[in-house]
Amino acid sequence: MICMLFCRFPTADKAPKMGKLDESSISQVNKTVQRQSEMDENFSSLLYETLRILRSQIAEGTAGCGVHHIFKNETLKEISTRIPRTKEELLEIN
C-alpha cells in the first residue's frame, strides 16, 4: 500500500486561533475528546505509520543518521494524535 502525505502549514495569521479555556468549558472539551470516532483513530494510526515510513526514508538518505535522530516514536505518536496545523503547533510537540 502506498500512502502519500503532504503537510502544508498555514501562516499563523491564517490558522484558527484557540481561545483560552475557562473552567466552564473543560467538561465540554472532555466530552469532545471522549467522542473521538473510530475514523479519527484510524486516521491517526495511518498518519503514524506514514510518518514512520517517511522518517525511515529520510534516515536512509542521510549518512550517519538513525531514525531516532529525526523523531522518536513517542513524538510521531503525539504528532499523529494532535495533528498540528501550523509550524508553531508542531514546535510545541516534544
N, C-alpha and C positions, 0 to 999 in steps of 0.2 A: 504494500500500500504506500503510495506516495502522497505526502501531505505538504502543501506549500503554505507558509505562514508569512504574511507581510505585516510588519508593525509600523504604523505611522503615528507619530505623536503630534497632536495639535500644539500650537503655541499656547503658553499659559493663559493668554487673554481669550483664546477661543474655547478652551476646555471649561466645562461647567465647574463652578466652584462649590465646594462642600461647605455648608454653613456649620457653625459651631453647634454642638449638641447641648441641649439643656436637659435637666432631669426628666421632664415630661416626655421627651422623645426617645429615651433609652428603651422603654418597653416596646415601642413601635419598631425600632431597629432590630431588637431581638426577635420579634415575630417575623420580620422580613428575612433575617438570616436563617431562621428555622424552616422557612418555606422554600429554601433553595431547591429547585426542581432537579429531577434526575438528569434532565438535559444539560443543566448547568454543570453538574458533576461530571457528565460525560465530556463536555467541552473542556473542563479543567484538566481531566485526565489526558485528553488528546493533546491539549496545549503543552502539558508537562512532557509527554513523550516526544513531541515535536521539538521542544526546547532542548531536550537531552540529545536528540539526533543532531541538531544544529551545533550544539556545544562540541560534540564529538568530531564533526566535520571541521570546525574551526581549529580544534586541537591538533587534528591530523595534518592540517596545512601549515601549522606553526611549529617550527623546530624547537624542541626542548620544552614544549608547553603541554602539561597534562590537563585533562578535562576539569579537574578541581581548581586549577589556576584561573579558570574562566568564571565559573559559578559552582558552588556546592549544590548538592541535590536539594538540601533544605531551602536554598534560595530559589531554585527553579520551582519548587512546590509552592512557595509563597507567591512568586510571580504568577503562576498559573491559577492560583486561587484569587488573588487580589486584582489581577488584570489591570495594571496601571495604564492610564490613558495619556499621561504626559511624562516627559523626561523627569520632571520634579517628583512625580509619584513613584517612578521607577527608582530614583535615587534614595527614596525613603525606605526601600527594602534593603535589609542587611544581608 
